[in-house]
């Protein structure tokens, strides 16, 4: 449907800035650090049949990084489309998400179904088949939250992908409603931060009931308790697009640098020390982790050629981050299968698992994910020259020819095919 206008031009000039993120290799590098840490963490807990790893014990917190980064990237792309074209085309958005996520996921699920029907010792386990359904329909996190399934089935790790997909489902409409309600990007930010704090408090409330071990699962896997990270990322995107993080302001630059370096240091410290079973971390520790990730992202946006950005843009990290979704999706079943058919010592086993996971992820990325995106994504681009020109004409017809920074948001739309491919983003995005 065609979008109706929400703001007059004066309000748009005051409340929005012409910000386009573009490709940031450091964002891929950050994903590369995160997914590699999780891979090593899972190698250890699978081999030792434990819930905690002696190697990088807090690596599971890197999932917060994926949530924050997904919230930031998706929101930034949606706000940019709205700013430049006056609408968000929902059909195009959901088509891009489907093209990005479904091919690799369906291939992984098919492989697991074949394994369960043939050689797997879990073929008769109802929980293994429940995970297949939970993964296909993106509710695996709720199966995990209530203890319906548990490790070591092949798709247990897809709970985080379920949360991200649930976010993608509601994000465009929720963002539109928030901005329509407040008519200002800046005024939305306090509500987003309040939601993040409420999510963190609710996680603490659930974790405090440690007499019931299922409630710790509930606090860890729930969409409502993990929404804090997504909302922090969304709030950061709103702040950037509202002009609260200008590139030419020295004071903001210093804050971004300190926040970014401190945030990265906190992430490293947590990775090396935090225990998943320590209840105290559920009382604000996840929110601290999310704020640290937001600091890193703000520094990468503010100083895309700064020291931290250059370090994270190291080519091996960047390449790993590019295929992070496939690596995350395939690594756990690969680890489980290798454990089932080898009796080697732990370190050689882990080495083989890491290499095998990377090989499968490379094949998935280059033979399945990238070709499908290259072939089909251009039909569902966020912006096209025709849409940009039409929006400028709409603005110019009422207020003269607008400058690029004068583009005005309007409403979500169903939309028609377009031309440019979307960027590849994090394990679930």
C-alpha positions, 0 to 999 in steps of 0.5 A: 500500500502507498505510505502516508506522511507522518512528519512535516519537513521542518520536523524531519530536518530537526529529528533525522540525519542523513546517515548510511552505515554502509559495509563495515568490515569490523562488524564482520570481524566482531562477529568472527570473534564471537562465533569462534569463541562460541565454537571453542566453548561448545567443543569443550562442553560437548566433549566433557558432557558438561554445562560449563567450559574450562576454555573461555567459560563466558563465551556464551555471552557473545550471543549478547553481541549477536543480539545487540548487533542484529538490533542495531543493523536491522533497525538502522537499515529500516530507518534508512529505507524510511528516511530515503523513500518515505516508506518501509516495504514489508514484503521486501524486508521479509523476503530479504530475511527469508533469502538470508536465513532459510536456505542454510537452515533448511539444509541443516534441518534436512541433514539432521532429519536424514541423520535421525532417520539413519545412523543417529542414536537419537532417532527414537528420542522425541526431544530430537524431533521436537527440536526439528520442529522448534528450529523450523518454526523458530520457537526452539528457545521456548522448548529450551526455556521450559526444559522440553529438550536439552543437549546433546541433540543436534539443534539445541543451539538454534534457540538464539536464532529463534529469538532473532527471527521473532525479532525480525518478525515484529521489528518493522511494524514495532518501529513504525508504531513507535515513531508514529506514536512519538513523532520523533526518533529521540523521544523513542529512545527512553522507551527502548531503554526502559524496555531493556531495563525491564527485560533485565529486571525480569531476568533477575526476578526469574533467576532469583527463584533458584529453588526451581532449576527450570526457572534458570533455563527460563531466564536464559532462553526466554524471548522476553528476558533476552530482549534487553540486548535487542532493545539496546541495539535498537536504541543505539540505531535510533540515537545514531539516526537521530543525530546524537552521535555526530562524526565531527564532534570531538567530545562525542568522539572521545566518549565513543573511543573510551566506551568502545575500548572499555566495552571490548575489555569488559567483553574479553574479561567476561569471556575469560571469567564468567560462569553460566551457573553463577546466578549473580550474573543474571542480576544485570550482568547480561545488560552490562554485556549489552551496554559493552557491545553497544559501546564497541559498535558506537566506536566502530561507527564513530571511528571506522578507521580507528585502532579497534576497527582496524584490529577487528577488520583483520582479514581472517576475522572478517571472513569468519564473520561473513560466514558466521550464520552458517558456522553457527548453524552447522558447528553444533551438529558437526561437533556432536557427530564427531564426538559420537564416532571418535575416541580421541583425546580432547584437544585433537578432537576439538581441533578436528571439530573446529576444522570440520565446522569451518569447512562445512560453513565455507561450503554452505556460504559459497555453494548455497547462501551467497549464490541464492542472495546474489540471484534473488536478493536484487529483486527485493532491495531496500531502495531503488533510484525510482523510489528515491526519485519518487520520494523527492518529487513528493517532497518537492511538490510541497516544499520545493526541491529537497536536499538529501537531508530533508527526506521525510519518513512515511508509512510501511508498505507492501511494496514491489520488486526492487534492485540492490542486495542486502548486506549479510549480517550476523549468525541469525541475521 
